[in-house]
């Protein structure tokens, strides 16, 4: 009886010992399944548990970032994604990209632009980052930079579904930039004309005084009525 009970306890002990890692790893597996089934609220506690078990798993940070975004907690999403940057190796560009998306939704365009730039610098062949940075730069009225990004996006992804709309934006931006340059040139020409008029008047004034000689009484007569400002 005692022998059989001891065998039973040992069996339970070793069963728990070897099953523990299985339970731990199943947090991520179950969380992934719920995430893919579009059940973020149910996936959240499992992913948080998985992160506690695997704090160096870059993929979990990405999952959690997207889940918090789906739950409309953009600040929490960005925070967990930034934490992921400390351990990320292969998906750092995607973490930057998603942080940029959160910031864009919060109308923080300058910060979003920086995140998209970080994503591109981490992995330059990332069409979505160029597109989103172009949209961000459009909001910032950085028309030249936006035009460059839209153009590059078309080159990187020529068969994209939005090509027609993007080509229209490229055409409009090109026209806007050309018009701005023309206006700038017209303004520059106007300023030069005004400057020439001023220079011309100064020249004429100097010509009027050529007949005055040094020490001439006429100099005194011409300048006696001038009110000199201190």
C-alpha positions, 0 to 999 in steps of 0.5 A: 500500500505504502509502495503503491502510494509512493509510486503514485506521488512520484508519478504526480511529481514528475508529471508536474515537473515535466508538464510545467514548461508545456503549460508555460509554452502553451500560453503563447500558443493559446494566445496566438490562436485567440489573436488570429481568431480576432479575440484580443480581450481573451488573448491579452492575459495569455500573452501577458503570461507568455511574456512573463515566461519569455521576456526575451521573445520579441514576437510577444511584444509585437502581439501585445502591441497589436492587441492593445491597439485593437483595444484602443489603448494606444499609449499602452501599445506604444509602451510595450512595443518600445520595450520590445525594441530592447530585445528585438533582433529580426523584427525591430523595423516592424516594432518601429512601424507599429509605434509610428502607426499609433502616433499617427492615429494620435496626430503626433505626426512629427514623432510618427515620421521619426518612427517610420524613418527608424523602421526604414533605416533598420530595413530599407526595403519596407514599402509600407513604411515609405507609404505611411511616412509619405502620408505623415509628411503630407500632414506636415506639409513636407511636400517634396519629401512626401513626393519622394516617398510616394515615388519610391513606394510605387517603385518598390511595390508597383502592383499595389491596389492604391497605385492609381490614387497614389499616382494622382497624389504624385501628380498633384504634389508635383503641380503644387511644388512647381506652383510654389517654385514659380511663385517664389521666383516671381516674388524673387523677381519682384524683390529684385525690381524693388532693389533696383529702384532703390539703387537707382534712386540712390544713384540719382541722389548722388549725381545731384550732389556732384556739383557741390565741392568740399568747403563750398557754402552751398553744402552748408545751405543744403544741409542746414534744414536737415533734422539729424536723428540721434 
